[in-house]
């Protein structure tokens, strides 16, 4: 991002002005006197270049990845049927914290593998209990096929939920829809 690089350089220039303010007699300019040499200026410029080299690369230079924390939405048509915070780890582990009440088990695990370029396939099993949440009666397995956008900020894909008894026999029709994600960043 050229903007990030410009902001970094602008911040460095302002910082240098403050650092040399006492010697520059309140001017925002580097004043050369007996105490400063062109070698010192070259050293400062080298430091500025080093800072710039460590600045984040533009999106086009970054390999988009699913690894990270996402705000995801499961949709059927335009209706959001579930939402959660989904964390993907580099070792193929996925952890979903969704909007279900905590006593019903709103944190669950899955595994994923890269299928092509920016795409992954996820398998996310969970348990199903009776209406009293007392007796285990089956499994719900969420299968997702996701593609991360070329900038690594969002993803889109499809999901299917397969509902089976404890022996793997279907006990309800599959539930299908779309899934979207927006990366959560520290900034």
KAGI-V968089 format. One record per helix or strand of 3 or more residues. SS is the DSSP state (H for helix, E for strand). FROM is the first residue (numbers start at 1). TO is the last residue. Records with the same first field share a line. If there is no record, write none. Layout:
BEGIN
SS = FROM-TO, FROM-TO
END
This chain:
BEGIN
H = 2-19, 38-53, 59-61, 102-104
E = 68-76, 79-88, 93-98, 107-116, 119-129, 136-148, 154-165, 175-184
END
